[in-house]
Amino acid sequence: MPQVRDLSVIDVPGGCVLTSCDISAGFGEKVHDGLRVAPEVTARLTLRVALLEMLASGAVVVAVSDVIGAEMEPTGKRVIAGLKDELFKADLGHIELNGSTEENMNVTQTSVGVLVTGFATKAALKLINVHEAAVLFVFGEPIVGAEVLQRMMEMPDYPLVKQLVSDSRVLEVVPVGSKGMAYEANTLARLNDCVFEASGVFNEATMNKTAGPASVILVAVKASEVKAFEQNFPAAKCLGELRNYHG
């Protein structure tokens, strides 16, 4: 499986090396930034997307690199501080950052790119893992831009994702970003040779709305375990069902 959604997966002895990446541009305090926000916040939200994609796969994060489209003083240092804060938030404070800044040009718009590297045994991976009837649940709501700054505390967090990945009832966990819930639900179905049938809990506009920095998490749960799952995770909403082509 060379690529699954936004993950690259490389077979190596003993398991798989995985990479995920994300970028934010135009969010900052420079003259041509489209949304005025502290560089620390831009950094945290950018890293959040790549970290959640990696953690949701079942992999362990082993390295993080950054590419900062700004000078080290003062923007770069503030971005790095935000990245380190997010690593601590994800219980990954032991990870050393490696990266680069732009010192040769006068940059007038902020950009932050990150690359996360992980490792997993094949048994630990929860990718293309829906081999039975499943129900798709959703945590969070799609938000983007200024909405994110107002509702950051409402977004699904790292402890929730780790809990979901470790739950034997859960087949796959999928962070949703700019492409929206409908796209990710249908991609999940296609990768698993299934079809997605929506429950209608969200209207078409909401299903297709960008979910910004992974403000939504999709969770495929064994159909036989749905009642127990709902009791343990009352905040989950049923998004629909995953059925095989012949079911």
N, C-alpha and C positions, 0 to 999 in steps of 0.2 A: 504494500500500500504506500506508494511514493508520496502521495498527497491526499489528505483528508480534510476537507473544508480549508481552514487557514493554517493547517499544520503540515509541515513536511516530515515524513517518517522514513528513517534510514535504518535498514537492518544492519546490525553489528553483532559480533559474537556475544551471546548472553542476553540479547534483547534488541532494543531500538533506541536510536538517538532521534529526538524530535526537536524541531525549531518552530517558533511562532514569532510574529512580528506585528508591529503597529506603528502608525505615525499620526501626529497631529500637526497641522500647519495653520497659521492665522489666528491662533489662540495665545494671547500674551499681552505684553505691555508696550510693544513697539509700535511705531507710527502707522504701519500698514496692517496691523493685526485686525481681523474682522470682529473678534469678540474680546473685549478687555477682561483679562483674567490673570491672576498671579502665575508666573512661570512654574512655581512649585505645584500648583493645581493642575496645570497642563501636563506636567511630568507624571504626576500620580495617576491621572486618568488614562494616559497613554499606556503606561506600564500595566495598569489594571487589566486592560483588554488582553494583552499578550500573556500575562500571568494566568488569568482565568482560563483562557483557551488551553494552556498547557496543563494546569491542574485538573481541568475537567476531563482530560484524556486519561487520567490515572498515572501520569508521569511525575517524576520528581524533578524539580528545577535544580540545575547544576551550574548555570552561568547566565549572566545578563549583561548585554552590551548596549550602549547608547550612542546615537549620532545626533548631535545638537547643532541645529542650523543657527548658531549665534555665537558670540564671543564668550570666552570664559568669564571675563569680568564685565558686568556683574551677572548677566543672564545665565551663563553656563553653570556657575556655582549654585544659583538658585534652583535650576533644573535638577542638578545632581542631588541637592538636598531633598527635593520632592521625590525623586526616585528612591533614595534611601529610606525616606519615611514610608513609602508604599511597600518596600521590601520588609520593613519591620512589621507593618500592618498585616502582611501575609505570613508572618512568622518565618521570614527568610532573611533576617538581618545578618546572617553569616555569609551571604553571597557577596563577593567582591565585584564591583562595577568596573567595566572596561569600556572606553569610548573615546570620542573625539569632538572637538568644537571647531568653529570656523574663525580663524584669526587673520585671514588674508583679505576679507571683504567687509565692507560696512553693511551689515545685514539690517534690513528695516522691517522684517516680518519673522516672527518666531516659528521654528519648526523643531519637533522632537520626535526622533525615531528610536525604537527599541527592538532588540532581538533577544528572545529568551530561548535557552537551550535546556532540554530535559532528557532524562533517561528513564526507560521502563522495561521490565521484562514483558514478553508478549502476553503472559498470563495476566498481568496487571492492567493492560490497556483496555479501555472501554471505548473502542472505536470500531465501527461496523459490527456492532455487538447485539443487534436486535434479531434474534433467531426464533422468536415466538410472538404471539399476539401481544401487543403493548398499547398502553394508553400514554398520551403525551400531556404532561403537565407544564405549567408555566409559573415562574416566580418573578415578581416585579412587573413594571409597565414600561413601554417604550418612551423614553425621553431623550432630548437632544438639545445642544446649545445652552441657552440661558436656563432652560428647565433643569438641566443637570446641576447647575450651581445652586439652585433653590431646593433640590430634592436629593442631594447626594446621599444622605443618610438612609434613604428609602431603598437604595439599590441592593440587590443580593450581595452578600459579603463572602469573604474567603472561608470562614468556618462553615457556612451553609454548603458551599460547593464541596468542601472536603468531606462533610458529613454525607452528602448525596453520593459522591463517588465511592465511598466506603460501604454504602448500603447495598446488601445483596439483592434487594428488590429492584434496584435501579440498573438499567441496561446501558444507558448512555446519558451524558450530560452535555448540553450544547449552549455556550454563551451566544447571545444574539447581539449583533452590532448594527452597522449601517444598512445592511440589506433587509432587515426586518424579520418578524416572526414567520410570516408565510413562506418566505424564501428558505429560511433555515429549516422549517418543519418539512417542506417538500424535498430539500436536499438530504435531510436525514433519512427520509423515506426512500428516496432514490438510491442512496448508497447501500441501503439494507434490502433492496429489491422489494420494497413495500409501496403502498399508497397511503397518503395522509388524508383523513376525513375529518374536517374541522367540526368542532362542537357548536360553533356559532356564538361562543361567549364574548368574542370581540368582533366588531364590525370590520369591513374590508379596509377602511382607512387605518385603523389601529393595527391590523395584521401586517400592513405594508409600511408602517411608519418606522423610520430609523430608530434603533434603540441605543444610539450614542455609544458611550463607553461600557458596553455590556450591561445595560440596565435591566435586561431580561435574561433569564436562564430557562432553557427548555430541558425537561427531564422525561426520558422514556422509561416507563415502569411496567414490569410484568403485569399483564392483565389479571392474572390470578392473585396478585398481591395488592390490588388497588385500594381496597377498603382499609387494610392495615396501614398502607402508605398515607392515605388521607388522614387517618387518625393521628399519625406521628407528625405530619406536616400540614396543619390546617390552613396555612397561608397559600398552599398550592391551588391553582385553578386548572380545571380540565380543559385543555386546548383542543383535544380531538383524539383520534385513534390511528394507530399504525396497523394496517392489514396487509398480508401478502397478496399478490396479484390474483391468487386463486381462492382467497378466503372472503 
